[in-house]
Amino acid sequence: MTNSSRQKRLTQVVRAAEGHFGNKIRRVTAPGGDGRASYKLHFDDRTVFATLRPNFRRTHLEAHVLKQLAPHCDLVPRCLGVVGEVMFQSDVGGRRLNMEIAARDAGGQADLAAEAVRAIFKVQEASRKTRLHEIMPHLGNNRDWIDNFAEGVRGLEPYSGGRSGPVDLDAIKAAVAQPGRQFVKWDCRSGNAAIGRDDVLRWFDFEYSGLRHGAEDIAWLIGDEAWPVPPEVMLEIVRSEFDPGCGHALEPYLNYLSLYLTFHCAQRFKLIVKEAGKRGWLSKRRIRKYDDAGVHPEFGAQICRVGAYFAARNRLTAPIARDFEAAQKMFLSIILATLEEGRV
C-alpha cells in the first residue's frame, strides 16, 4: 500500500469517527502495523478501534455478528456503529494473548490457555442463542477447499521423504467435510485475543466467521505455531473446558479435533516454509508483535510437534505423524546451526 493510499484511508476513518462520535481524535495508532485494516483512535475520554477492510461486505458481516452476540456474551468487542465502510468497536485491551502467554511460566501459560479455550466455548454458546446459524456462510464446504486442505500434507514430503506412505485421502476428505451446524469465529490465533483492564480475555476479529463443526476454533488456537503450550497439555485443557452443549460428545469431538489439526498444521507448515523462502527468518518478538506468520525455526518445530501429536491420535492420520516428526528434525537442525553460529 502506498503512502498516499494509507493517508486516504486514514482521512476517511478520522472523518467518519469524528462525525459519528461527535468528538475530536487526539491521535491515531496502528498496533497491528500500517498495513492492517484496523486503527486505534484515541479520544480524550476513551480509545476505540476503527476497521476499514478492503471488502466492505466482511465489515458489515462482522458488525452484524458482534451485535447478535452482544446480549449473550461479554467476551467479544461491542460494535459501536458502522459509517459507510468503517466499523467502530470497543477496545478490548492492549495485552495481546500471544504476547501475554509468552511472558508467563508453564503454570501461568496453562491457566491462560484454559481461559482462552473457555472463552471460545462461551462465544459459541452465545451464538446458539441467536439466529446466526440461519444467515452465516458455511465454511470449507466445497470440494476444492476440502481437496486443497487434505492434500496439504503432501507439502511435508520434501522434508520427510514421504515416510507416511499412502493414506486414505478419500476417507480423510469425507471426515473433514463436516456440515455447518455451529457458529465459528475462525482464525482463533492467539494474536486475535486480548486481556482488558478488567483482566478478562476477549476474542476479536470476526470477519471470517461462519458455520462448521465447531472444533475448528480450538484447532486454530492449538495450531498457532507461536502458541507455546505443549499439545498434550492443550488436549487436557480442552477435555476439562469442553462444553457438552456444543452438539457433540467429548470423544468424537476430540477425534475430529485431532483429524482437523493434522491438516491445519500442515497448512501452517507450508506457510512458514514459503515465507521463510521469501523473507528469511524473522525474530520471535517481531512475529508476536505484528501477529505475523511464524517464520522462525522454533515456531516451525512447534507446528511439527503439534501436528505429529494430533496426527497420532486419529487412525486415519496416524501415518502422517512420521512426516511431521521428520520435518521437525529439519527445523531442529536449523536451530542448532544458528546457535552454533551465534545468530540466535
Secondary structure by P-SEA (a helix, b strand, c coil): ccaaaaaaaaaaaaaaaaaaaccccccccccccccccbbbbbcccbbbbbbbcccaaaaaaaaaaaaaaccccccccccccccccbbbbcccccccaaaaaaaccaaaaaaaaaaaaaaaaaaaaaaaacccccccccccccaaaaaaaaaccccccccccccccccaaaaaaaaacccccccccccccccccccccccbbbbcccccccccccaaaaaaaaacccccccaaaaaaaaaaacccccccccaaaaaaaaaaaaaaaaaaaaaaaaaaaccccccaaaaaaaccccccaaaaaaaaaaaaaaaaaccccccaaaaaaaaaaaaaaaaaaaaaaccc
